[in-house]
Structure formats: C-alpha cells, structure tokens
Amino acid sequence: MIASPGPRKVLPKIPAKNIPSVLIHEIIDGKPLYRKGYREVLAKTRKIEDIMGSSSLQFFIIDYILRILYRNVNDEKYIIATNEAGLHVDRRNNLAGDILIFDKDILTIDKINKHYSNVPPKISIEIDLDIELEGLSEYSYISLKTRKLLEFGAEKVIWFLSESKNIMIATPQNNWEIQDWDKDVEIFEGIICNVGKYLREKGSEFA
C-alpha cells in the first residue's frame, strides 16, 4: 500500500483571498493546492522562503536520479527539466514536476518561453509530496495528479515515496504498479535506478 486511503483531518478553511499566490504549489480541477507549511507562514511562525525548497532527502534522491539521467539521456533528443518545472495542462490545471523529461520533437524551440510548458513530458518523476493534504489522502492526490499527467500525454509517471519506501509506476495503458524502492526501476530506454540500494550504500537511515 502507498498510504491509507482515508482523507486527512479537514482543518478550518482559510479564505483564498487571504492566501498569497506564492503559496500555491499546484492547481488541479480549478482548486489551489497549497505548499506544505503554508499555514505556519500565514500564522507568521515561518517565513515563505522556509517552505519553498525541497527537504534534504528529496534533493538527495533528485540529485541521484538526475546524475543517472544526465549520463545516459541523449541530449540531442531530450530535455531534462527540474526545479518544480511547471506544466499548463489547461485553464483549470497547472502542475509542478520534480523531474520531467521532454521529447525535443514535441517541446520544440518555439514553445520555449516565459510561461509553463503547455506540452506533455515523456516521463514525469515525483519524489514525495510538496502540498498540504487538506481533505485528501496521499493516495487520492497521487492518483489524481497521475491521471492528469497521463491524460495530458505523459508516457510514464513514477513516484518515489520515502514514508512507505514504495515506488508507483503508471502508464497510459492502465498499468499501475507498486513496488519496494530497493528494486531496480527502468526510467526509460534501459536507464535504471535503484533508490533504496543507493541510500543504503551511502549509509542513509532512510534506505
């Protein structure tokens, strides 16, 4: 199991007009999903910059995966995007990605601009969740975002989840697979990673 299917405790609703847009991480079906820790920012117990970045475990895993990709991906054919790369799916859906791999035949140079990408990635890779789960379970959020990505045109969506130490892999053919994260995972075209093994070799307590 990825997580309990039950929803999280619903906290008192804060009017959207009182929440700065910088605290919105994504918008799905017209609903803003706020960054983890946004309530503390509104309560002035934390600063905005305190919640903008990834955890050290997140960026450690992202660094591992990116180094594998940069060594093996043909940069004449593909673009690797990171740093919460934005996707504009439609007027009601803006998503953010930890690592996105785009086909240059689809994300052509004329589509490179100052806005979110409006073309789908070939591969989407997510490491943990960066939103407050208000009225959602982890499973329902992951399922919803994954479906949006696949419907948009992604060929594969991969989630690495440190709490459960699981990986979820989804494709448009409704092949949704969950496995332990200490097993090899093919990102695409024979490119393999093994997060659990890597963390164990580095002596991490999260292996």
C-alpha positions in Angstrom: 0.0 0.0 0.0 1.2 3.6 -0.7 -0.8 5.1 2.1 -4.1 4.9 3.9 -7.0 5.7 1.5 -8.8 7.7 4.2 -8.8 11.5 3.9 -6.7 13.7 6.3 -8.3 15.7 9.0 -10.0 18.7 7.5 -8.6 21.9 9.1 -10.5 25.2 9.3 -10.8 26.7 5.8 -8.8 29.9 5.1 -10.4 32.2 2.6 -8.4 32.0 -0.7 -8.2 35.8 -0.9 -6.1 35.7 2.3 -3.5 33.3 0.9 -0.7 34.8 -1.3 -0.4 33.1 -4.7 3.2 32.3 -4.0 1.9 29.7 -1.5 0.1 27.8 -4.3 2.0 24.8 -5.4 -0.4 23.4 -8.0 -3.9 23.9 -9.3 -6.0 20.8 -10.1 -9.5 21.0 -11.4 -9.6 24.7 -10.5 -8.7 24.0 -6.9 -5.5 25.5 -5.5 -3.2 23.1 -3.6 -1.0 24.9 -1.1 2.6 24.3 -0.3 3.3 22.2 2.8 3.7 24.6 5.7 1.6 27.4 4.3 -0.5 27.7 7.4 2.6 28.4 9.5 3.6 31.1 7.0 0.2 32.7 7.4 0.5 32.4 11.2 3.9 34.1 10.9 5.7 31.3 12.7 7.7 30.5 9.5 8.8 32.6 6.5 7.8 31.9 2.9 11.4 31.0 2.0 11.4 28.3 4.7 8.8 26.2 2.8 9.8 26.9 -0.8 12.6 24.3 -1.2 12.8 20.5 -1.0 13.8 18.5 2.0 17.4 17.3 2.1 16.2 13.8 1.5 14.2 14.9 -1.5 17.1 16.8 -3.1 19.5 13.9 -2.3 17.2 11.5 -4.3 16.7 14.0 -7.0 20.4 14.5 -7.4 21.0 10.8 -7.7 18.3 10.4 -10.4 19.5 13.5 -12.3 23.1 12.3 -12.4 22.0 9.0 -13.9 19.8 10.8 -16.5 22.5 13.3 -17.5 25.0 10.5 -18.0 22.6 8.4 -20.2 20.0 10.6 -21.8 20.6 11.7 -25.4 20.5 15.5 -25.1 20.1 15.8 -28.8 16.6 14.2 -28.4 15.5 15.1 -24.9 15.3 18.0 -22.4 15.5 17.3 -18.7 13.6 19.8 -16.6 13.7 20.1 -12.8 13.2 22.7 -10.0 9.4 22.4 -9.9 9.1 22.7 -13.7 5.6 24.0 -14.5 3.0 22.3 -16.7 0.0 24.2 -18.0 -2.5 21.3 -18.8 -5.5 23.6 -19.3 -7.1 26.6 -17.8 -8.1 24.6 -14.6 -4.9 22.6 -14.2 -1.3 23.8 -13.6 1.0 21.1 -12.3 4.6 21.1 -11.0 7.2 18.4 -11.6 10.3 17.4 -9.7 11.9 15.8 -12.8 10.4 15.9 -16.3 11.8 14.5 -19.5 10.6 16.2 -22.7 11.0 15.0 -26.3 12.5 17.8 -28.3 10.3 16.9 -31.2 7.3 17.9 -29.0 8.8 20.6 -26.9 10.3 22.5 -29.8 12.3 25.7 -29.5 9.3 27.8 -30.5 7.5 26.5 -27.4 10.3 27.6 -25.1 9.1 30.8 -23.4 8.5 32.5 -20.0 5.3 30.5 -19.3 4.7 27.0 -18.1 5.1 24.3 -20.7 1.9 23.5 -22.5 3.2 20.3 -24.0 3.4 17.0 -22.1 6.6 15.4 -20.8 7.5 12.0 -22.0 8.4 11.0 -18.4 7.3 12.5 -15.1 9.2 11.7 -11.9 8.0 12.8 -8.5 9.8 12.5 -5.1 7.4 12.7 -2.2 4.6 15.3 -1.9 5.0 19.1 -1.5 1.4 20.0 -0.7 -0.8 20.2 2.4 -3.2 17.3 2.2 -6.3 19.0 3.3 -9.3 16.8 2.7 -7.3 14.5 0.6 -5.4 11.3 1.3 -1.9 10.8 -0.1 -3.3 8.0 -2.3 -6.1 10.2 -3.7 -3.7 13.1 -4.5 -1.2 10.8 -6.2 -3.9 9.1 -8.2 -5.5 12.4 -9.3 -2.2 14.0 -10.3 -1.0 10.8 -12.1 -4.3 10.6 -14.1 -3.9 14.3 -15.1 -0.4 13.7 -16.3 -1.3 10.6 -18.3 -4.3 12.3 -19.9 -2.1 15.2 -20.8 0.1 12.8 -22.7 2.9 11.6 -20.4 4.1 8.1 -21.3 5.1 7.2 -17.8 4.7 8.6 -14.3 7.0 7.5 -11.5 6.6 8.3 -7.8 9.3 7.7 -5.2 7.7 7.8 -1.7 10.1 7.9 1.3 7.5 7.4 4.0 6.3 4.0 2.7 9.6 3.3 0.8 7.5 2.5 -2.3 7.6 3.3 -5.9 4.5 3.7 -8.0 4.8 3.4 -11.8 1.9 4.3 -14.1 1.4 4.2 -17.9 -1.5 5.2 -20.1 -2.4 1.5 -20.6 -3.7 1.4 -17.0 -0.6 -0.5 -15.9 -0.2 0.9 -12.4 2.4 -0.9 -10.4 3.6 -0.5 -6.8 6.9 -2.0 -5.7 9.5 -1.6 -2.9 12.0 1.2 -3.7 15.0 -1.1 -3.2 14.3 -2.7 -6.6 15.6 -1.6 -10.0 13.3 0.8 -11.8 13.6 1.4 -15.6 13.0 5.2 -16.1 13.0 4.7 -19.9 15.1 3.3 -22.7 17.1 1.0 -20.5 18.0 3.7 -18.0 17.8 2.1 -14.5 17.9 3.5 -11.0 17.6 1.9 -7.5 16.9 4.5 -4.8 16.8 2.1 -1.9 20.1 0.5 -2.8 21.7 3.9 -3.3 20.6 5.2 0.1 21.8 2.0 1.8 25.2 2.2 0.1 25.5 5.8 1.2 24.6 4.9 4.8 21.3 6.7 4.9 18.9 5.8 7.7 16.1 6.2 5.1 17.2 3.2 3.0 
